[in-house]
Amino acid sequence: MKKQNFNNKELLLPENMLSMYACGAFPMAEDKNGKIDWFFPEIRTIIPLTNFNIPRSLKKFIKENSFEIRRDFDFLSVVRGCADREQTWITEELIEAYLRLYNRKHVHSVEVWQNGKLVGGLYGISFKGAFFGESMFSLVPQASKTALAYLLEHLKQNNFVLLDVQYMTPHLKMFGAIEIPLEQYQKMLQESYLRDCEF
């Protein structure tokens, strides 16, 4: 995996962040106080929006439980929920950068609420027909999976081309995540930028 060192202060400006994401790069820090690097894996992990899977047991769980889904209602709490763990790559500097993108409507959250309390969610960057998933968290069982199930249906309904999920995990694999070579990924990026999708 390629790791690029740049002038991070400048790269965290909204226009530059969008340019980096549009090329297929994403930022991460080694820990909550670490230096931010940009990564550009040559093997990419996506969930195909034309062929994803929502586990049957999850569909049943969602139907039988009292979760409420909101979008962009409490974005900052979602990011902080994702960062609230022993090992995190989400620094305060990154949170500030995400907020600047959020104010320009390029970062979005899917939130799971239960009895008036935020219990899980995810966030990511949207640009044209691409959505770059960043992180998710869960305070109660199945909350983050519910957020992802909602995101998949929402992106499909709004004609998005690409859902980039960065790295393969068992959690993502059950939703149909696959690894593809960089050349195929770049073709999907090009296709996604021909669409003006709204989240």
C-alpha positions as CSV (number, residue, x, y, z in Angstrom):
1,M,0.0,0.0,0.0
2,K,1.3,3.4,-0.9
3,K,1.6,6.0,1.8
4,Q,2.2,9.6,0.7
5,N,3.6,12.4,2.9
6,F,2.4,15.8,1.9
7,N,2.0,19.2,3.6
8,N,-0.9,18.0,5.8
9,K,-2.1,21.4,6.8
10,E,-2.8,22.3,3.2
11,L,-4.2,18.9,2.2
12,L,-6.8,19.2,5.0
13,L,-8.4,22.2,3.3
14,P,-11.7,21.2,1.8
15,E,-10.8,21.6,-1.9
16,N,-7.6,19.6,-1.4
17,M,-9.2,16.9,0.6
18,L,-11.9,16.4,-2.1
19,S,-9.1,16.3,-4.8
20,M,-7.3,13.6,-2.8
21,Y,-10.5,11.5,-2.3
22,A,-11.4,12.0,-5.9
23,C,-8.0,10.3,-6.8
24,G,-8.8,7.4,-4.5
25,A,-6.6,8.4,-1.5
26,F,-7.8,8.7,2.1
27,P,-6.3,10.1,5.3
28,M,-5.4,8.2,8.5
29,A,-3.3,8.9,11.5
30,E,-1.3,6.2,13.4
31,D,-3.1,7.2,16.6
32,K,-5.2,9.9,18.0
33,N,-2.2,12.2,18.4
34,G,-0.3,11.0,15.4
35,K,0.7,12.6,12.1
36,I,-1.9,12.2,9.3
37,D,-0.8,10.3,6.2
38,W,-2.7,9.7,3.0
39,F,-3.1,6.1,1.8
40,F,-3.6,4.8,-1.7
41,P,-4.0,1.0,-1.7
42,E,-3.4,-0.8,-4.9
43,I,-6.1,-3.4,-4.0
44,R,-9.3,-1.7,-3.3
45,T,-12.3,-2.9,-1.2
46,I,-15.8,-1.9,-2.4
47,I,-19.3,-3.0,-1.8
48,P,-21.0,-3.3,-5.3
49,L,-24.1,-1.2,-5.3
50,T,-25.6,-3.5,-7.9
51,N,-24.9,-6.7,-6.0
52,F,-24.8,-6.2,-2.3
53,N,-26.2,-8.5,0.4
54,I,-28.2,-7.6,3.5
55,P,-28.2,-10.7,5.7
56,R,-31.6,-12.2,6.3
57,S,-31.1,-12.2,10.1
58,L,-30.3,-8.4,10.0
59,K,-33.5,-7.7,7.9
60,K,-35.5,-9.5,10.5
61,F,-33.8,-7.7,13.4
62,I,-34.4,-4.3,11.8
63,K,-38.0,-5.1,11.2
64,E,-38.6,-6.2,14.8
65,N,-36.7,-3.4,16.6
66,S,-37.3,0.2,17.3
67,F,-34.4,1.9,15.6
68,E,-34.9,5.3,14.0
69,I,-32.6,6.2,11.1
70,R,-31.6,9.8,10.6
71,R,-29.2,11.4,8.1
72,D,-26.9,14.3,9.0
73,F,-28.7,15.1,12.2
74,D,-25.8,14.9,14.6
75,F,-22.8,14.4,12.4
76,L,-20.2,15.5,15.0
77,S,-21.5,13.0,17.6
78,V,-21.1,10.2,15.0
79,V,-17.5,11.1,14.2
80,R,-16.7,11.3,17.9
81,G,-18.5,8.0,18.4
82,C,-16.2,6.5,15.8
83,A,-13.1,8.0,17.4
84,D,-14.0,6.9,20.9
85,R,-11.9,3.7,21.1
86,E,-8.6,2.7,22.5
87,Q,-6.8,2.8,19.2
88,T,-8.1,5.4,16.7
89,W,-6.8,7.0,13.6
90,I,-9.3,9.9,13.9
91,T,-7.4,12.9,15.3
92,E,-8.9,16.2,16.4
93,E,-7.2,17.7,13.4
94,L,-9.1,15.3,11.1
95,I,-12.4,15.9,12.9
96,E,-12.0,19.7,12.3
97,A,-11.2,18.9,8.6
98,Y,-14.4,16.7,8.3
99,L,-16.4,19.5,9.8
100,R,-15.2,21.9,7.2
101,L,-16.2,19.4,4.5
102,Y,-19.6,18.8,6.3
103,N,-20.3,22.5,6.1
104,R,-19.9,22.2,2.3
105,K,-22.2,19.1,2.2
106,H,-19.5,16.7,1.2
107,V,-19.5,14.6,4.4
108,H,-22.6,12.7,5.6
109,S,-23.7,10.6,8.5
110,V,-26.2,7.8,8.8
111,E,-27.3,7.6,12.4
112,V,-29.2,5.0,14.4
113,W,-31.3,6.3,17.2
114,Q,-33.2,4.4,19.9
115,N,-35.4,5.9,22.5
116,G,-34.0,9.4,21.6
117,K,-30.4,8.3,22.0
118,L,-27.7,8.0,19.3
119,V,-26.7,4.3,19.5
120,G,-24.6,3.9,16.3
121,G,-23.9,5.1,12.9
122,L,-21.4,5.8,10.2
123,Y,-20.0,8.6,8.1
124,G,-18.2,9.2,4.8
125,I,-17.4,11.6,2.0
126,S,-19.6,12.0,-1.0
127,F,-18.4,13.3,-4.4
128,K,-20.5,13.1,-7.5
129,G,-21.5,9.4,-7.8
130,A,-18.9,8.1,-5.3
131,F,-19.2,7.6,-1.5
132,F,-16.1,6.9,0.5
133,G,-17.0,5.2,3.7
134,E,-14.8,6.2,6.6
135,S,-15.8,4.7,9.9
136,M,-18.7,3.3,11.9
137,F,-19.6,2.7,15.6
138,S,-22.1,0.8,17.6
139,L,-23.2,1.2,21.2
140,V,-25.9,-1.6,21.0
141,P,-25.9,-4.8,19.0
142,Q,-26.6,-4.5,15.3
143,A,-26.6,-0.6,15.2
144,S,-23.7,-0.2,12.9
145,K,-24.9,-3.0,10.6
146,T,-28.3,-1.3,10.5
147,A,-26.6,2.0,9.4
148,L,-24.7,0.2,6.7
149,A,-27.8,-1.6,5.4
150,Y,-29.6,1.8,5.2
151,L,-26.6,3.4,3.4
152,L,-26.5,0.6,0.8
153,E,-30.2,1.0,-0.1
154,H,-29.9,4.8,0.0
155,L,-26.9,5.0,-2.3
156,K,-28.5,2.6,-4.8
157,Q,-31.8,4.6,-4.8
158,N,-29.8,7.7,-5.5
159,N,-27.9,6.2,-8.4
160,F,-24.4,6.2,-6.8
161,V,-21.8,4.1,-8.7
162,L,-19.2,3.4,-6.0
163,L,-19.1,2.6,-2.3
164,D,-15.4,2.5,-1.2
165,V,-15.0,0.8,2.2
166,Q,-11.2,1.0,2.3
167,Y,-10.3,-2.4,3.9
168,M,-11.9,-5.8,4.0
169,T,-13.3,-7.0,7.3
170,P,-15.6,-9.9,8.1
171,H,-18.3,-7.3,9.0
172,L,-18.1,-5.9,5.5
173,K,-17.7,-9.2,3.7
174,M,-21.2,-10.3,4.9
175,F,-22.6,-7.4,3.0
176,G,-20.9,-8.5,-0.2
177,A,-17.7,-6.5,0.0
178,I,-15.1,-7.5,-2.6
179,E,-11.5,-6.6,-3.4
180,I,-10.7,-5.3,-6.9
181,P,-7.5,-4.2,-8.7
182,L,-6.6,-0.6,-8.9
183,E,-7.3,-0.4,-12.6
184,Q,-10.9,-1.5,-12.2
185,Y,-11.4,0.8,-9.2
186,Q,-10.2,3.8,-11.3
187,K,-12.7,2.9,-14.0
188,M,-15.4,3.0,-11.4
189,L,-14.2,6.4,-10.2
190,Q,-14.3,7.8,-13.7
191,E,-17.9,6.4,-14.2
192,S,-19.0,7.8,-10.8
193,Y,-17.8,11.3,-11.7
194,L,-20.1,11.4,-14.7
195,R,-23.1,11.5,-12.3
196,D,-24.3,14.3,-10.2
197,C,-25.7,12.4,-7.3
198,E,-27.2,14.0,-4.2
199,F,-26.9,12.3,-0.8
